[in-house]
Amino acid sequence: MKKIFLFLFFGMIASAFSSCVILSPKKYKALLSRQDSLNKGLSESQMLNENLEGLIARLRKDTTGLSAALGELRNRYSEIDSNYTKLRSNSSTEINKLSTDLKKREQRLREVEEILRKRDEATNQLKEKLQQALLGFTKNGLTVEIRNGKVYVSLTDKLLFPSGSIIIDEKGKQALGQLADVLKQQPEINIAVEGHTDSQKITNLGQIKDNWDLSVLRSTSVVRYLTDVSKVESVRMTATGRGEFQPLGPNATADSRSKNRRIEIVLSPKLDELYDLIKQ
């Protein structure tokens, strides 16, 4: 551009000389001033051009950076969108699975509740039957009660055995016979016979060494009578001795010790159906 201005300037001078026109000092100064103005404009234009070229370079650089950042953001968006789609799909599957499992558990819970309801109903009915059958022995220390879903028939030792003996007396045989009549009508009932004693030390009882022996032998005597004489199924029976270690009360008086010396016949409904349900 500078060359263009110089060319124009010299052209003007040449034209002036060629026309044989003699410039006056005033016109000559005006031409010089014009030249300075053109030179100044040229410098400013060049500086502006350089600034514009720098700005264009920076904009191109920024555009390249922004394009790269935009590409990276698009890739990340695609990745997030893909993960979200997978997560939503997996979540739907998991939710459906959990919903199915929850329905199955609710169904099992209802079945368990129904079995327990039937058990409680059967337990109450059994208690009523036993109370009616053994009503005549309640004055002799026989009680029937429900504890933890089981029926406990408690017979004091004076109802079953002579003092210090493991041989059942006639009154005891009568009570066990009437008890057996009810049990034989209830084949779904398991029977556990537990012997209990007071805390008094055993003395002069021959081969019976201690309260453990006495409680076990009295328990097995009852089991043998129920199975051998009254014909209750042996497979339903168990015999255990608790000794002095599960008293009903303190052994401080003769009356309380008498209550602790007892046979407890524990009757519990078979819950095979419930156990099978829990195992599933």
C-alpha positions in Angstrom: 0.0 0.0 0.0 3.0 2.3 0.7 4.2 1.7 -2.8 0.9 2.8 -4.2 1.0 6.1 -2.3 4.6 6.7 -3.4 3.6 5.9 -7.0 0.8 8.3 -6.9 3.0 11.0 -5.3 5.7 10.7 -7.9 3.1 10.5 -10.6 1.7 13.8 -9.5 5.1 15.4 -9.5 5.9 13.9 -12.8 2.6 15.2 -14.1 3.4 18.6 -12.7 6.8 18.7 -14.3 5.5 17.2 -17.5 3.0 19.9 -17.8 5.7 22.3 -17.2 3.9 23.7 -14.2 6.1 25.2 -11.6 4.8 24.6 -8.1 4.7 27.4 -5.8 6.2 27.0 -2.3 2.7 26.9 -0.8 1.6 24.1 -3.1 4.8 22.2 -2.5 4.3 22.4 1.3 0.7 21.2 0.7 2.0 18.2 -1.2 4.5 17.4 1.5 1.8 17.7 4.2 -0.4 15.4 2.0 2.5 13.0 1.8 2.9 13.0 5.6 -0.8 12.4 6.1 -0.7 9.6 3.6 2.3 8.0 5.3 0.7 8.4 8.7 -2.5 6.8 7.4 -0.4 4.0 5.9 1.3 3.3 9.2 -2.0 3.3 11.1 -3.5 1.0 8.4 -0.6 -1.4 8.7 -0.8 -1.4 12.5 -4.6 -2.0 12.3 -4.0 -4.7 9.8 -1.4 -6.4 12.1 -3.8 -6.2 15.0 -6.6 -7.6 12.9 -4.4 -10.5 11.8 -3.4 -11.2 15.4 -7.0 -11.1 16.5 -7.9 -13.5 13.6 -5.1 -15.8 14.6 -6.4 -15.8 18.2 -10.0 -16.4 17.1 -8.9 -19.3 15.0 -7.0 -20.8 17.9 -9.9 -20.3 20.2 -12.3 -21.8 17.6 -10.0 -24.8 17.3 -10.0 -25.2 21.1 -13.7 -24.7 21.4 -14.3 -27.3 18.6 -12.1 -29.8 20.5 -14.0 -29.1 23.8 -17.3 -29.4 22.0 -16.2 -32.7 20.6 -15.2 -33.9 24.0 -18.5 -32.8 25.5 -20.4 -34.6 22.8 -18.5 -37.8 23.5 -19.1 -37.5 27.2 -22.8 -36.8 26.6 -23.0 -39.8 24.4 -21.3 -41.9 27.1 -23.5 -40.6 29.9 -26.6 -41.1 27.7 -25.6 -44.7 27.0 -24.9 -45.4 30.7 -28.2 -43.8 31.6 -30.0 -46.0 29.1 -28.3 -49.1 30.4 -28.9 -48.1 34.0 -32.6 -47.4 33.3 -32.9 -50.8 31.6 -31.1 -52.5 34.5 -33.1 -50.6 37.1 -36.3 -51.7 35.4 -35.1 -55.3 35.5 -34.1 -55.1 39.1 -37.3 -53.4 40.1 -39.3 -56.1 38.4 -37.2 -58.8 40.0 -37.6 -57.1 43.5 -41.3 -56.7 42.9 -41.6 -60.4 42.1 -39.5 -61.5 45.1 -41.6 -59.2 47.3 -44.8 -60.7 46.1 -43.4 -64.2 46.8 -42.3 -63.2 50.3 -45.7 -61.7 51.0 -47.4 -64.9 49.9 -45.1 -67.0 52.1 -45.7 -64.6 55.0 -49.5 -65.1 54.6 -49.0 -68.8 54.5 -46.8 -68.8 57.6 -49.4 -66.6 59.4 -52.1 -69.0 58.4 -50.2 -72.0 59.7 -49.5 -70.3 63.0 -53.1 -69.3 63.2 -54.1 -72.9 62.7 -51.5 -74.0 65.3 -52.8 -71.6 67.9 -56.3 -72.7 67.2 -55.4 -76.4 67.5 -53.4 -75.6 70.7 -56.4 -74.0 72.3 -58.7 -76.8 71.3 -56.2 -79.3 72.7 -56.0 -77.4 76.0 -59.8 -77.4 76.3 -60.0 -81.2 75.6 -57.3 -81.9 78.2 -58.9 -79.7 80.8 -62.2 -81.5 80.3 -60.6 -85.0 80.3 -58.5 -84.3 83.4 -60.9 -82.1 85.3 -61.1 -84.6 88.2 -57.4 -84.4 88.9 -57.1 -80.6 89.2 -57.5 -80.8 93.0 -54.5 -83.2 93.1 -52.1 -80.7 91.6 -52.8 -81.1 87.9 -52.7 -78.0 85.7 -53.1 -77.4 82.0 -51.8 -74.1 80.4 -50.4 -72.7 77.2 -46.9 -71.3 77.1 -45.0 -70.3 73.9 -47.5 -72.0 71.6 -47.3 -75.3 73.5 -49.7 -77.0 76.0 -48.1 -77.9 79.3 -49.8 -80.6 81.4 -48.1 -80.4 84.9 -48.6 -83.2 87.4 -47.1 -82.9 90.9 -45.2 -85.9 92.1 -47.8 -86.7 94.8 -50.3 -87.3 92.0 -48.0 -89.8 90.2 -45.4 -91.3 92.6 -45.1 -92.3 96.2 -42.4 -90.3 98.1 -39.0 -91.0 96.7 -40.3 -93.6 94.2 -40.2 -93.9 90.4 -43.1 -96.4 90.3 -46.4 -94.7 89.2 -49.3 -95.3 91.7 -52.9 -96.1 90.8 -54.1 -92.5 90.9 -51.3 -91.5 88.6 -52.1 -94.3 86.2 -55.7 -93.2 86.0 -54.6 -89.6 85.2 -52.1 -90.8 82.5 -54.8 -93.1 81.0 -57.2 -90.3 80.5 -54.5 -88.1 79.2 -53.5 -90.9 76.7 -57.1 -91.1 75.4 -56.9 -87.5 74.3 -53.4 -87.8 72.9 -54.3 -90.8 70.7 -56.9 -88.7 69.1 -54.3 -86.1 68.2 -51.7 -87.8 66.1 -50.2 -84.5 64.9 -49.1 -83.7 68.4 -45.5 -84.3 69.6 -45.1 -85.3 73.2 -42.1 -84.4 75.5 -42.1 -85.7 79.1 -39.9 -83.7 81.5 -39.0 -84.7 85.0 -38.4 -82.0 87.6 -37.2 -82.2 91.3 -36.7 -79.9 94.2 -33.2 -79.0 95.5 -33.2 -81.4 98.4 -30.3 -83.9 98.3 -31.1 -87.5 97.6 -30.5 -89.9 100.4 -31.1 -93.6 100.8 -32.7 -94.2 97.4 -30.5 -97.1 96.4 -29.2 -96.8 92.8 -30.7 -93.3 92.4 -27.7 -91.1 93.0 -29.0 -87.6 92.7 -31.8 -85.4 91.4 -30.7 -85.9 87.9 -31.3 -89.6 88.2 -34.6 -89.2 89.9 -36.0 -86.7 87.3 -34.9 -88.8 84.4 -36.2 -92.1 85.8 -39.6 -90.6 86.7 -39.8 -89.2 83.2 -39.0 -92.5 81.5 -41.5 -94.3 83.8 -44.3 -92.0 82.5 -43.2 -92.5 78.9 -43.2 -96.3 79.3 -46.7 -96.2 80.8 -48.0 -94.0 78.0 -46.4 -96.2 75.3 -46.5 -99.7 76.8 -49.8 -99.6 78.6 -51.8 -96.7 77.0 -50.5 -97.5 73.5 -49.4 -93.9 72.6 -47.1 -94.1 69.6 -43.5 -94.3 70.8 -42.2 -92.3 67.8 -44.0 -89.2 69.2 -42.4 -89.4 72.6 -39.3 -88.0 74.2 -38.2 -88.3 77.8 -35.9 -85.8 79.6 -34.8 -85.0 83.1 -34.3 -81.4 84.2 -33.3 -82.1 87.8 -33.7 -79.2 90.2 -32.6 -76.6 87.7 -36.0 -75.3 86.3 -38.1 -74.8 89.5 -41.4 -73.1 89.4 -40.5 -71.1 92.5 -38.0 -71.1 95.4 -37.3 -74.2 97.4 -37.7 -72.4 100.7 -40.9 -74.2 102.0 -42.3 -77.7 101.9 -45.2 -76.4 99.8 -43.0 -74.7 97.2 -40.7 -77.8 97.0 -43.8 -80.0 96.4 -44.7 -77.8 93.4 -41.2 -78.0 92.0 -41.3 -81.9 92.2 -43.4 -82.5 89.1 -43.8 -84.1 85.7 -44.5 -81.8 82.8 -45.9 -83.2 79.6 -45.2 -80.7 76.9 -47.5 -81.0 73.8 -46.6 -79.2 70.6 -48.2 -79.4 67.2 -46.1 -80.8 64.4 -44.9 -77.9 62.2 -43.4 -79.8 59.3 -45.5 -77.7 56.9 -44.1 -74.5 58.4 -40.5 -75.7 58.4 -40.8 -76.7 54.8 -42.1 -73.2 54.0 -39.2 -71.5 55.9 -36.6 -73.6 54.0 -37.9 -72.4 50.6 
